[in-house]
Amino acid sequence: MAIFGMAAIPKIEGHHCFAVGYAVPEEYRNQGRAQKIVEAAIQEIKHDMPKHKQKAFWVEAIVGEDNIASQRVAQRVISDAPTQMKDGISGKPALHYLRKITI
């Protein structure tokens, strides 16, 4: 499952920014499913953006430093150069992945 919502900073450089979260049931983990789901969801958004006269959008993921599996997905799909941060809800150390998608 992948879910997208407006990011805390809804626009970057005038383009919408979507926060993504993803999860895979335990019995289906370590099969590349999360990566495929997130990639497919990004392609669906990319396909829909011209209808809204958008030429680009941003995708971000905030992943806990202890969540290695989600870090791998974010590194492959969003960015291999995250920035360190503190999660605004949990207060725990996290990594911020950000990618601009052009259409």
C-alpha positions as a printed NumPy array, in Angstrom:
array([[  0.   ,   0.   ,   0.   ],
       [  1.183,   3.506,  -0.796],
       [ -0.592,   6.603,   0.417],
       [  0.102,  10.17 ,  -0.65 ],
       [ -0.928,  13.378,   1.05 ],
       [  0.081,  16.998,   0.961],
       [  3.455,  17.48 ,   2.613],
       [  3.998,  19.811,   5.57 ],
       [  5.434,  22.268,   3.044],
       [  2.77 ,  21.909,   0.333],
       [  4.757,  23.644,  -2.415],
       [  8.427,  23.794,  -3.35 ],
       [  9.545,  26.082,  -6.181],
       [  5.844,  26.603,  -6.951],
       [  5.172,  22.878,  -7.441],
       [  3.044,  20.623,  -5.245],
       [  4.87 ,  18.423,  -2.749],
       [  3.373,  15.085,  -1.732],
       [  4.371,  13.07 ,   1.311],
       [  4.36 ,   9.319,   0.745],
       [  3.915,   6.502,   3.194],
       [  4.028,   2.828,   2.332],
       [  3.531,  -0.536,   3.967],
       [  3.62 ,  -4.178,   2.945],
       [  2.08 ,  -7.06 ,   4.907],
       [  4.773,  -9.06 ,   6.667],
       [  4.363, -12.175,   4.531],
       [  5.07 , -10.155,   1.348],
       [  8.117,  -8.213,   2.555],
       [ 11.601,  -8.48 ,   1.026],
       [ 10.174,  -9.117,  -2.442],
       [ 10.499,  -5.601,  -3.884],
       [  6.77 ,  -4.936,  -3.631],
       [  7.027,  -1.62 ,  -1.766],
       [  9.383,  -0.237,  -4.393],
       [  7.075,  -1.314,  -7.231],
       [  4.005,   0.103,  -5.489],
       [  5.613,   3.49 ,  -4.814],
       [  7.036,   3.701,  -8.355],
       [  3.619,   2.86 ,  -9.852],
       [  1.892,   5.445,  -7.651],
       [  4.38 ,   8.135,  -8.701],
       [  3.763,   7.266, -12.366],
       [  0.002,   7.554, -11.802],
       [  0.404,  11.038, -10.298],
       [  2.787,  11.977, -13.109],
       [  0.21 ,  10.86 , -15.673],
       [ -2.51 ,  12.97 , -14.013],
       [ -0.545,  16.211, -13.544],
       [ -0.902,  17.591, -17.104],
       [ -4.681,  17.691, -16.542],
       [ -3.946,  20.2  , -13.786],
       [ -1.463,  22.133, -15.934],
       [  1.46 ,  21.059, -13.747],
       [  4.908,  20.424, -15.219],
       [  6.504,  18.987, -12.085],
       [  5.83 ,  17.879,  -8.535],
       [  7.855,  16.808,  -5.506],
       [  7.685,  13.585,  -3.496],
       [  9.027,  13.289,   0.033],
       [  9.343,  10.491,   2.555],
       [ 10.292,  10.848,   6.193],
       [ 11.701,   7.564,   7.456],
       [ 12.842,   6.714,  10.957],
       [ 16.568,   6.072,  11.287],
       [ 15.743,   2.638,  12.707],
       [ 13.552,   1.612,   9.735],
       [ 16.173,   0.12 ,   7.42 ],
       [ 13.685,  -1.563,   5.064],
       [ 11.819,   1.692,   4.388],
       [ 15.122,   3.514,   3.962],
       [ 16.058,   1.092,   1.173],
       [ 12.784,   1.763,  -0.618],
       [ 13.137,   5.542,  -0.265],
       [ 16.763,   5.418,  -1.462],
       [ 15.813,   3.48 ,  -4.576],
       [ 12.676,   5.407,  -5.494],
       [ 13.05 ,   8.918,  -4.084],
       [ 16.655,   9.897,  -3.334],
       [ 19.972,   8.358,  -2.418],
       [ 20.971,  11.524,  -0.535],
       [ 18.597,  12.02 ,   2.405],
       [ 19.036,  14.697,   5.022],
       [ 18.952,  13.979,   8.736],
       [ 16.128,  15.463,  10.76 ],
       [ 13.974,  14.925,  13.798],
       [ 10.488,  13.605,  13.082],
       [  7.976,  16.32 ,  13.944],
       [  5.484,  13.874,  15.458],
       [  7.592,  11.29 ,  17.29 ],
       [ 10.592,  13.516,  17.958],
       [ 12.858,  10.636,  16.955],
       [ 15.785,  10.828,  14.509],
       [ 14.664,  10.42 ,  10.918],
       [ 15.821,  10.788,   7.336],
       [ 14.144,  13.118,   4.848],
       [ 14.07 ,  11.947,   1.227],
       [ 13.03 ,  14.447,  -1.451],
       [ 12.74 ,  14.18 ,  -5.229],
       [ 11.48 ,  16.475,  -7.956],
       [  9.509,  14.664, -10.65 ],
       [  9.313,  16.47 , -13.98 ],
       [  6.67 ,  15.734, -16.55 ]])
